[in-house]
Amino acid sequence: MNGSKKHVKALEPRTFVLSIIVSVLSAIICMQIISRIGITPNTSIIGAIVAMTLARIPLSFLKDFRSLDRQNLVQTMTSASGFGAANCGLLAVGIIYVLGAPKYIFPMLIGSGIATVIGMHFVYKIYDSDLYPATGAWPPGIATAQALIAGDEGGEKARRLLEGVVVGAIGSHFGLPMAGVGIVFIANIFAMSALGIGLVIRGYSGVLLGLDLGKTYIPHGVMIGAGIVSLVQALVVISRKGISSSQEKTNDSLPNTVTPQETKKAIIFHTILFGLGAIVLALLSGLWRDMSFGKLLLWVAWATFSAVVAPILVGLSAMHSGWFPGFAISVIFLSLGLFMGFPGVPLALLAGYVSSTGPCFADMGYDLKTGWIIRGKGRDREYELDGRRQQMIAEIIGGFVAVVVVFFFMNMHFKLDMLPPVSRVFAATVYAGANPDVLRQLLLWSVAGAVIQLLGGAKRAIGILFATGLLIKNPIYGIGVLAAVICRIIWGTKWMEMREAGLIAGDGIYGFISAVVRSFA
């Protein structure tokens, strides 16, 4: 598709400057949106729409942006800055502000920035491995790539995409889960079925079970058990030697660009980086004044372990279903930290640090999937690796942009009391303290989560996705997912080709526009 040509560079002046400008705007808007309504839109799709729009402005210095590679780089940086500012930076400093410890806000921002950037580099190093294959679903990444390609080629693909966009936007207006429906036709059907069932059980638990699961720690326990088994399964995957598991299935598939040995090295290397980041955060915050030396060492060890495991679990969920339960998984590590006896401020710093590792890990996984498709699905190995490297540079720059934007705008958010709702939940959890009943629930239901994940196997992540559904109250989404699963079983996926990407894009575009209107109203 692309031969052996060289990839566009992320630091090329025009690409870099325009990407920075759009990224700053993306970060500001996403901070506003998450503060008002608690979520951020699909920034990958929004970044793609922005990139395609720029390419069609009749100005000479923008004509080069008809290149899909350039559009991918703009989209990557834009997505990273929006996700990083809202889901990482502002969320983390918001925890400290709500807790009433203003002197720790700046150290928390630095710690969040460190965790965010390490998370970005982490997924870059293990993308297209047996653990996170490029051939994995990564549904938003597929949708973004199809949108970019359809916009470039036009014709039948563009028509089918546009049909999906229109239906997606209209359905989203009426509260229907159009993105979820589209994702079902891209992602693993077993994983999506588990997600749908979990969402329905959580949403109607009062009727089905006679109790509100949202007021218990049962979902968290299920996630802990599924997470532990998933980690063991991941270790088994990366410990294999010789031919990769993905190559065992088909003889015509291209080899992974990241070997199991390289995956091991990457995990060890980033464990060290996360550990160093935790030490920096502890030093900047002066945690030795709040804890004994032994307790401080335990805090660093737990922060390191949590920071490594959280993005791995978030990434698995994101790859299989397009969902990234970063908040829910971070609450688990925070809850377990309570039982280790950490004081309030160290716990809040732990929550902010760990919660900053997963969102951009998932976001970059989507963006790398988009780039992989655009570049020809790895047929030109050197071109693919160079393109992936340029995306990593764009993503990390977007992460730095996010930190800077949060630094300049966080005080405005504090004064207006515009903070992510999740920040308040984390702070409330810290206030609540340790409860033996909570620990019993976590241990008991972790067994169920472990069994489900074990039965489903590593490639399907059924336990992780079922737990994700239990952690999120959105029964309509669950119903939509299960209905789409039935349609896929009956009629297959061919009739939805390109339209599924349109559904995701339409849902994302409508969600973004309505969120902007609501947040600035």
C-alpha positions, 0 to 999 in steps of 0.5 A, a space after each residue: 500500500 505504501 511501499 517503502 516510503 518514509 513516514 511523515 515526521 511528528 516534529 515537521 514544523 507545519 504538522 507540529 505547530 498545527 497539532 499543538 494548536 488543536 491539542 491545546 483547544 482539545 485539552 481546554 474543551 475536554 477539561 470543561 466537559 468532564 467537569 460538567 458531565 463527568 465523561 469525555 467524548 471519543 477524542 480519537 474520532 473527534 481528532 480525526 474529524 478535525 484533521 479531515 476538516 483541516 485537510 479540506 480548507 482551501 489554503 495552500 499551507 494546509 494542502 499537505 494535510 490531505 495525507 492520511 499520515 499527517 491526519 493520523 499524527 494530528 488526531 493522535 496528539 489531539 486525542 492525547 492532550 484531551 484525554 490526558 488533561 481531563 481523565 488524568 491531570 484534572 482528575 488527579 489534582 481534583 482529588 487533592 483539592 476536594 481533600 483540602 490539601 492544596 500544598 500537595 496539588 502541584 506535586 500531584 500534577 507532576 506525578 500525574 504527568 509522569 504516570 501519564 507519559 510512562 503509560 503512553 510509552 508503555 503501550 508503545 513498547 508492547 503494542 503488536 505483541 502477543 499481549 496486545 496484538 495489532 490484530 486485536 479489536 481496538 474498536 475505536 481505532 478501527 472506527 477512526 481509521 475507517 473514517 479517515 480512509 472513507 473521507 480520503 477515498 469517497 465513493 461507496 465507503 464514504 456513503 456507507 460511513 455517512 449512513 452510519 454517522 447519521 443513524 449514530 447521531 440520531 440514535 444518540 440524540 434519543 439516548 440509544 447506545 449507538 457506539 456500543 452497537 457499532 463496537 459489537 460488529 468490530 470487537 470480540 463477540 464473547 467479550 461484548 456479550 459479557 460486558 452487556 450481561 454485566 451492564 444489565 445485571 448492574 442496571 437492574 440488580 434491584 429487580 433481579 437480585 433484590 439489592 443495589 450492586 452500586 452500594 456494594 463492593 461485589 463488582 470490585 471483588 469480581 474485578 479483582 479476581 478476574 484481574 489476578 487471573 488475567 495477569 497470570 494469563 498475561 504472564 503465560 502469554 509473554 513467557 512463551 518462546 518461539 512462534 507467537 500464539 497469533 502466528 500459530 492460528 494462521 500461516 499467512 499472518 504477519 509476525 508480531 513486531 514485538 517478541 515475547 522477550 521484548 514484552 518482558 523487558 518492556 514490562 520490567 523497564 516500565 515497572 522501574 519507571 513507575 517505581 521511580 515516578 512514585 519515588 519522585 511523587 513521594 519526595 515532592 510531596 514530603 510523604 516521609 513526614 506522614 509515614 514511617 520509613 517502612 510504611 513509605 517503602 510499602 507505599 512506593 511498592 504498592 504504588 509501583 505495582 498498582 501503576 503497572 497492573 492498572 494500565 495492563 487491565 485497562 488496556 485489555 478491556 480497551 482492546 477487546 471492547 473499546 471500554 477502559 474502566 480506568 476509574 473502577 480499577 483505580 478504586 480497587 487499588 485505592 480500596 486495598 490501600 486503605 487496608 494497608 494503613 496509609 494516611 489520607 493524603 498518601 492515599 489520595 496521591 496514590 489514587 491520582 498517580 494510579 488513575 493517570 496510568 490507564 486512560 492514555 494507555 488505552 487512548 494510544 492503543 486506539 490511535 496505534 490501531 488507526 495508524 496500523 490500518 492506515 499504513 497497510 496493516 504492517 505489510 511494510 515493517 520498517 514503514 510501520 515501525 517508523 509510523 508507530 514511532 512518530 505516533 509515540 512522539 505525537 502522543 507524548 507531546 500531547 501528554 506534555 500539552 495536557 500537563 501545561 494546560 491543566 497547570 494554567 487552568 486548574 485554579 479557574 476550575 477550583 474557583 468555579 468548583 468545576 471538577 470531575 465527579 470521579 475526583 469527589 468519589 476518590 476523595 470520599 473513599 479516602 475519607 471513608 477509611 477501611 471497613 472489614 465488611 468491604 474486605 470480606 466482600 472483595 475476597 468472597 467475590 474475587 473467587 467468582 471473578 477468577 472463575 469466570 476469567 479462567 473459563 473464558 480464557 485470555 483471548 476473550 477477557 470475559 471476566 474483565 469485561 463482565 466485571 467492567 459491566 458490573 462497575 458501570 451503571 448504564 443498563 440501556 447500553 447493556 441492552 443495546 450491546 446484547 441486541 447487537 450481539 443477537 443481530 450479529 449472530 443472525 445476520 453476520 457483520 458484512 452488511 454493517 461494513 463501514 456503517 459500524 464505524 459510522 455509528 461510533 463516529 456519529 455517536 462521538 460527534 453528537 456526544 461531543 457537540 452536545 457535551 460542549 453545549 451543555 458544559 458552556 451553557 
